Amino acid sequence: MKAFQEQYKDDDKVKILVDKAKELSDDFSEIEKALYQTQNKSGQDPLNFPIRLTNKLGHLNSLVGMDDFPPTQQDIAVKNELTAQIDLELDKFDQLISNEIKNFNTEFNDLDLHYLFIEDDKE
């Protein structure tokens, strides 16, 4: 999406589609940020940025696996809540892929745009 935005940013006939590409990129980023902490770059970053849904579920699984006893009702309730929130984000992702990307591709094809730009080497 970012490459498309860069390639067609100055083309007025494609402006609506470029805006749509930016919107789709933003939507995908929001889903990713809800599921996973994207700001972690160094070992200290997990201390500075909150963990996200997949990390919470993984940590819960790790804690439950350490014990000799079965998961408590609270463990199961937290797992169900986190799983429901993750499923909600995955449903949003599926909707974007099924509907918005399909519509984007149709509009892209209707405009008869090129998939790849080949630049001539100017020696």
C-alpha positions in Angstrom: 0.0 0.0 0.0 2.8 2.4 0.9 4.6 1.7 -2.5 1.3 2.4 -4.3 0.8 5.7 -2.4 4.4 6.7 -3.3 4.1 5.8 -6.9 0.8 7.5 -7.6 0.9 10.4 -5.1 1.0 13.1 -7.8 -1.5 11.5 -10.2 -4.8 13.4 -9.8 -6.9 10.7 -11.6 -5.9 8.2 -8.9 -6.2 10.6 -5.8 -9.3 8.8 -4.4 -7.6 5.4 -4.7 -4.4 6.8 -3.1 -6.5 8.1 -0.2 -8.2 4.7 0.1 -4.7 3.0 0.2 -3.7 5.3 3.1 -6.9 4.6 4.9 -6.4 0.8 4.5 -2.9 1.1 5.7 -4.0 3.0 8.8 -6.8 0.4 9.4 -4.3 -2.5 9.2 -1.9 -0.7 11.5 -4.6 -0.2 14.1 -5.4 -3.9 14.1 -1.7 -4.8 14.3 -1.2 -2.4 17.2 -4.1 -3.9 19.1 -2.7 -7.4 18.7 1.0 -6.8 19.1 3.3 -4.1 20.5 4.9 -2.6 17.4 7.0 0.0 19.3 9.4 -2.6 20.8 12.8 -2.0 19.3 15.2 -2.6 22.2 15.3 -4.8 25.3 14.1 -1.9 27.5 11.1 -1.1 25.3 8.7 -3.6 26.9 9.1 -1.6 30.1 8.1 1.6 28.3 5.2 0.4 26.2 2.3 -1.7 27.4 1.9 -5.3 26.2 -0.9 -6.0 23.7 -3.5 -8.7 23.4 -1.4 -11.5 22.0 1.3 -10.9 24.6 -1.2 -10.9 27.4 -2.6 -14.2 26.2 0.8 -15.7 25.8 1.8 -14.6 29.3 -1.3 -16.0 30.8 -0.6 -19.3 29.1 2.9 -19.3 30.5 1.8 -18.6 34.0 -0.9 -21.3 33.9 1.6 -23.8 32.5 4.0 -23.3 35.5 1.6 -24.6 38.1 0.8 -28.2 39.1 -2.9 -27.4 39.3 -5.5 -26.8 36.6 -6.4 -23.3 35.5 -8.6 -21.4 37.9 -12.0 -19.9 37.0 -10.3 -16.5 36.9 -7.6 -17.8 34.5 -10.3 -19.2 32.2 -12.3 -16.0 32.4 -9.3 -13.9 31.4 -8.4 -16.3 28.6 -12.0 -16.1 27.3 -12.0 -12.3 27.5 -8.6 -11.9 25.7 -9.6 -14.5 23.1 -12.8 -12.6 22.4 -10.9 -9.3 22.0 -8.3 -11.0 19.7 -11.2 -12.6 17.6 -12.8 -9.1 17.3 -9.5 -7.8 15.8 -9.1 -10.8 13.5 -12.7 -10.3 12.3 -11.9 -6.7 11.5 -8.9 -8.0 9.5 -11.0 -10.5 7.7 -13.5 -7.8 6.7 -10.7 -5.6 5.4 -9.3 -8.4 3.3 -12.7 -9.7 2.1 -14.4 -6.4 1.3 -12.0 -3.4 1.3 -9.1 -5.0 -0.5 -11.4 -6.6 -3.0 -13.0 -3.2 -3.7 -9.5 -1.6 -3.9 -8.3 -4.2 -6.4 -11.5 -3.7 -8.5 -11.0 0.1 -8.6 -7.3 -0.4 -9.4 -8.1 -2.7 -12.3 -10.8 -0.4 -13.6 -8.2 2.4 -13.8 -5.9 0.1 -15.8 -2.9 1.0 -13.6 0.5 -0.6 -13.9 1.6 -3.0 -11.2 5.3 -2.3 -11.5 7.3 0.7 -12.6 10.5 0.0 -14.4 12.9 2.9 -14.4 15.5 3.2 -17.2 19.1 3.4 -16.1 20.4 6.7 -17.2 24.1 6.2 -17.6 
